[in-house]
Amino acid sequence: MTTEKIIRVLAGSMILISVSLAYFVSPKWLLLTCFVGVNLIQSAFTGFCPAGIVLNKLGVGSGSCCAPSDLGR
């Protein structure tokens, strides 16, 4: 699985978890959803993806838009 696909799964999971926690625990958990959404938008414009950096350092995934060469190094 590529890093890009892993990031999409991670982001989608975080959003679903956040919405579930907002429903069952506290509406303040929607801030996590907002954070994930803003991070996805900024990474589309800047190419900087913190999750991609972490996954690459862990050696997870391969060949994607989030490879270190695309991070402006």
ZADO-1210 file (C-alpha; in nm, 4 decimals, padded with zeros to 6 digits):
<atoms>
<atom x="00.0000" y="00.0000" z="00.0000" code="MET" pos="1"/>
<atom x="00.1379" y="00.3436" z="-00.0867" code="THR" pos="2"/>
<atom x="00.1946" y="00.6175" z="00.1680" code="THR" pos="3"/>
<atom x="-00.0753" y="00.8267" z="00.0024" code="GLU" pos="4"/>
<atom x="-00.3372" y="00.5548" z="00.0517" code="LYS" pos="5"/>
<atom x="-00.2292" y="00.4986" z="00.4113" code="ILE" pos="6"/>
<atom x="-00.2660" y="00.8714" z="00.4804" code="ILE" pos="7"/>
<atom x="-00.6161" y="00.8703" z="00.3323" code="ARG" pos="8"/>
<atom x="-00.7148" y="00.5748" z="00.5511" code="VAL" pos="9"/>
<atom x="-00.5595" y="00.7417" z="00.8566" code="LEU" pos="10"/>
<atom x="-00.7369" y="01.0733" z="00.7915" code="ALA" pos="11"/>
<atom x="-01.0724" y="00.9064" z="00.7290" code="GLY" pos="12"/>
<atom x="-01.0375" y="00.6966" z="01.0419" code="SER" pos="13"/>
<atom x="-00.9484" y="00.9996" z="01.2532" code="MET" pos="14"/>
<atom x="-01.2533" y="01.1863" z="01.1224" code="ILE" pos="15"/>
<atom x="-01.4881" y="00.8952" z="01.1941" code="LEU" pos="16"/>
<atom x="-01.3416" y="00.8440" z="01.5419" code="ILE" pos="17"/>
<atom x="-01.3698" y="01.2155" z="01.6141" code="SER" pos="18"/>
<atom x="-01.7345" y="01.2316" z="01.5039" code="VAL" pos="19"/>
<atom x="-01.8158" y="00.9243" z="01.7135" code="SER" pos="20"/>
<atom x="-01.6489" y="01.0746" z="02.0191" code="LEU" pos="21"/>
<atom x="-01.8324" y="01.4037" z="01.9602" code="ALA" pos="22"/>
<atom x="-02.1640" y="01.2193" z="01.9530" code="TYR" pos="23"/>
<atom x="-02.1035" y="00.9923" z="02.2514" code="PHE" pos="24"/>
<atom x="-01.8652" y="01.1959" z="02.4717" code="VAL" pos="25"/>
<atom x="-01.8387" y="01.5676" z="02.4010" code="SER" pos="26"/>
<atom x="-01.8879" y="01.8027" z="02.1046" code="PRO" pos="27"/>
<atom x="-01.5368" y="01.9360" z="02.1686" code="LYS" pos="28"/>
<atom x="-01.4036" y="01.6307" z="01.9831" code="TRP" pos="29"/>
<atom x="-01.5145" y="01.8023" z="01.6609" code="LEU" pos="30"/>
<atom x="-01.2012" y="02.0147" z="01.6962" code="LEU" pos="31"/>
<atom x="-01.0024" y="01.7049" z="01.5994" code="LEU" pos="32"/>
<atom x="-01.2126" y="01.6759" z="01.2838" code="THR" pos="33"/>
<atom x="-01.1396" y="02.0407" z="01.2040" code="CYS" pos="34"/>
<atom x="-00.7670" y="01.9846" z="01.2599" code="PHE" pos="35"/>
<atom x="-00.7599" y="01.6864" z="01.0253" code="VAL" pos="36"/>
<atom x="-00.9549" y="01.8789" z="00.7591" code="GLY" pos="37"/>
<atom x="-00.7281" y="02.1839" z="00.7784" code="VAL" pos="38"/>
<atom x="-00.4205" y="01.9604" z="00.7621" code="ASN" pos="39"/>
<atom x="-00.5543" y="01.7883" z="00.4485" code="LEU" pos="40"/>
<atom x="-00.6220" y="02.1234" z="00.2814" code="ILE" pos="41"/>
<atom x="-00.2816" y="02.2724" z="00.3661" code="GLN" pos="42"/>
<atom x="-00.1007" y="01.9590" z="00.2503" code="SER" pos="43"/>
<atom x="-00.2797" y="01.9807" z="-00.0863" code="ALA" pos="44"/>
<atom x="-00.1496" y="02.3345" z="-00.1377" code="PHE" pos="45"/>
<atom x="00.1956" y="02.3114" z="00.0191" code="THR" pos="46"/>
<atom x="00.2916" y="01.9463" z="-00.0273" code="GLY" pos="47"/>
<atom x="00.3975" y="01.9357" z="00.3395" code="PHE" pos="48"/>
<atom x="00.2384" y="01.6371" z="00.5113" code="CYS" pos="49"/>
<atom x="00.3408" y="01.5599" z="00.8703" code="PRO" pos="50"/>
<atom x="00.1782" y="01.2157" z="00.8545" code="ALA" pos="51"/>
<atom x="00.3759" y="01.1390" z="00.5378" code="GLY" pos="52"/>
<atom x="00.7007" y="01.2351" z="00.7088" code="ILE" pos="53"/>
<atom x="00.6260" y="01.0096" z="01.0065" code="VAL" pos="54"/>
<atom x="00.5228" y="00.7174" z="00.7853" code="LEU" pos="55"/>
<atom x="00.8341" y="00.7530" z="00.5694" code="ASN" pos="56"/>
<atom x="01.0589" y="00.7574" z="00.8762" code="LYS" pos="57"/>
<atom x="00.8852" y="00.4419" z="00.9982" code="LEU" pos="58"/>
<atom x="00.9474" y="00.2833" z="00.6581" code="GLY" pos="59"/>
<atom x="00.5768" y="00.2333" z="00.5885" code="VAL" pos="60"/>
<atom x="00.4377" y="00.2574" z="00.2358" code="GLY" pos="61"/>
<atom x="00.6178" y="00.3438" z="-00.0830" code="SER" pos="62"/>
<atom x="00.6057" y="00.5703" z="-00.3852" code="GLY" pos="63"/>
<atom x="00.3566" y="00.8492" z="-00.3384" code="SER" pos="64"/>
<atom x="00.3037" y="01.2211" z="-00.3441" code="CYS" pos="65"/>
<atom x="00.4273" y="01.2335" z="00.0152" code="CYS" pos="66"/>
<atom x="00.7756" y="01.0993" z="-00.0530" code="ALA" pos="67"/>
<atom x="01.0600" y="01.3008" z="00.1031" code="PRO" pos="68"/>
<atom x="01.1655" y="01.4332" z="-00.2390" code="SER" pos="69"/>
<atom x="00.8308" y="01.6129" z="-00.2663" code="ASP" pos="70"/>
<atom x="00.8656" y="01.7877" z="00.0676" code="LEU" pos="71"/>
<atom x="01.0931" y="02.0585" z="-00.0667" code="GLY" pos="72"/>
<atom x="01.4199" y="01.9214" z="00.0709" code="ARG" pos="73"/>
</atoms>
